[in-house]
Amino acid sequence: YAVTVVSNEGCVLTDSSTITTLESPPVVNLGTSLNVCFLDTLDAGYAGQGMSYLWNTGATTQTLVVSTPANYEVTVTSPNGCSGSDDIIIVVDSLPTASFTYIASGGNTFSFTNTSENWVGLLWDFGDATSTTFVAPFHLYQNTGCYEVRLIATNQCGSDTAYTILAVGVPVTNCDTVSALQQILVEPLEELVLAPN
């Protein structure tokens, strides 16, 4: 490119410049929002191309590990000084919390109500080799006895399980031993001492 300037007095000044490279600024795309469970990694891209990075957290790396909800922004600058930036909103999700209630509906039929929090999917196991994914199921037990009812609540972060021992057509005291044994099997032991009798 060349430019020529002529003054009112007729003086002429000419200058030129050669452009060898036209560079576009880096196009950074972090997305608009991201739901993470515990932590996730944001990647500003352009690995191995000599770019420099500056996040609004002060970090200067290509990637950033995020674990708290916030708006994260990065500016990527090329070796020639061209820069581009983008930002993303991070939402932190948590594990579901499984819980339920039940009532006897007559005979060996029970009505179950899901009271779980932060769930996306459910799986009921009624302890008699039957299951369902209904939110609030009714269940008819064919036989009397003690049944372990489990509700597994799931979401994108994982799962949680709630359970109870249900007395069907038998005294609740018959199921107390089953419940106590189940508690020992489910909860980790802090210390186990064996003594001869």
Disulfide bonds with the S-S distance in Angstrom:
Cys37-Cys157 2.21
Cys146-Cys175 2.09
